[in-house]
Amino acid sequence: MNEQAYALEVDKNTRSTRNFLKKILAYDGIQTRGAKIYGIADAIILISAADPKWLERYRASVKQLRLDRQIWFASTEQIKREGATGAVWANGSEKKYSLRDLTFCPYCKDRNFYEIAGK
């Protein structure tokens, strides 16, 4: 069984798309150079935000970057209700996935899954 690491970015009130994107580009830059985030390679980046409007702004801004990186979003409220492992993670489509779905993808090839999921 493969192990998967996650980098969780919890945004409380950044309220700045520019500052948020700096964080995301820093994560991307680290992984693109082959370095590790806190000693972990190829982490899936999970973003949680308290304000649903800002969460959507962040998701839209990341989509415009067209990074070759797995970045998933969930509201803090969804995580409180269903747990971080529940089907709360989305990345541009309305369909939500669980961490298990993101990690194991049992019904498709990994790369194809992320394309289908609206990367």
URNORHU-V773594 format. One record per residue. N is the residue number from 1. RES is the residue in one letter. SS is DSSP state (H for helix, E for strand, - for the rest). D_FIRST is the distance of its C-alpha to the first C-alpha in Angstrom with 2 decimals. Layout:
BEGIN
n/res/ss/d_first
N/RES/SS/D_FIRST
N/RES/SS/D_FIRST
END
This chain:
BEGIN
n/res/ss/d_first
1/M/-/0.00
2/N/-/3.79
3/E/-/6.57
4/Q/-/9.74
5/A/-/13.21
6/Y/E/16.23
7/A/E/19.90
8/L/E/22.07
9/E/E/25.70
10/V/E/27.95
11/D/E/31.32
12/K/-/34.13
13/N/-/37.17
14/T/-/36.93
15/R/-/38.95
16/S/-/38.97
17/T/H/37.04
18/R/H/38.00
19/N/H/36.63
20/F/H/33.40
21/L/H/33.00
22/K/H/33.68
23/K/H/30.62
24/I/H/28.42
25/L/H/29.98
26/A/H/29.39
27/Y/H/25.62
28/D/H/25.75
29/G/H/27.99
30/I/H/25.81
31/Q/H/22.75
32/T/H/25.02
33/R/-/26.48
34/G/-/23.11
35/A/-/23.54
36/K/-/21.24
37/I/E/21.81
38/Y/-/22.12
39/G/-/20.18
40/I/E/17.23
41/A/-/16.89
42/D/-/16.22
43/A/-/16.37
44/I/E/16.94
45/I/E/20.44
46/L/E/21.39
47/I/E/25.13
48/S/E/26.91
49/A/E/30.70
50/A/-/33.27
51/D/-/35.69
52/P/H/34.58
53/K/H/37.16
54/W/H/35.88
55/L/H/32.26
56/E/H/33.45
57/R/H/35.45
58/Y/H/32.51
59/R/H/30.35
60/A/H/33.27
61/S/H/33.88
62/V/H/30.32
63/K/H/30.47
64/Q/H/33.66
65/L/H/32.03
66/R/-/29.76
67/L/-/27.13
68/D/-/24.17
69/R/-/21.94
70/Q/-/19.86
71/I/E/22.20
72/W/E/22.22
73/F/E/25.04
74/A/E/25.85
75/S/E/29.02
76/T/H/29.21
77/E/H/30.86
78/Q/H/28.03
79/I/H/25.55
80/K/H/28.07
81/R/H/28.49
82/E/H/24.99
83/G/-/22.76
84/A/-/20.60
85/T/-/17.61
86/G/-/20.02
87/A/-/20.94
88/V/-/23.18
89/W/E/21.94
90/A/E/24.03
91/N/-/24.91
92/G/-/28.13
93/S/-/28.11
94/E/-/28.89
95/K/-/25.66
96/K/-/23.33
97/Y/E/19.57
98/S/-/17.30
99/L/H/14.68
100/R/H/12.11
101/D/H/14.01
102/L/H/14.08
103/T/H/10.42
104/F/H/9.04
105/C/-/12.45
106/P/-/12.23
107/Y/-/15.83
108/C/-/16.36
109/K/-/15.58
110/D/H/14.45
111/R/H/17.85
112/N/H/19.82
113/F/H/18.35
114/Y/H/19.73
115/E/H/22.98
116/I/H/23.31
117/A/-/22.61
118/G/-/25.60
119/K/-/24.42
END
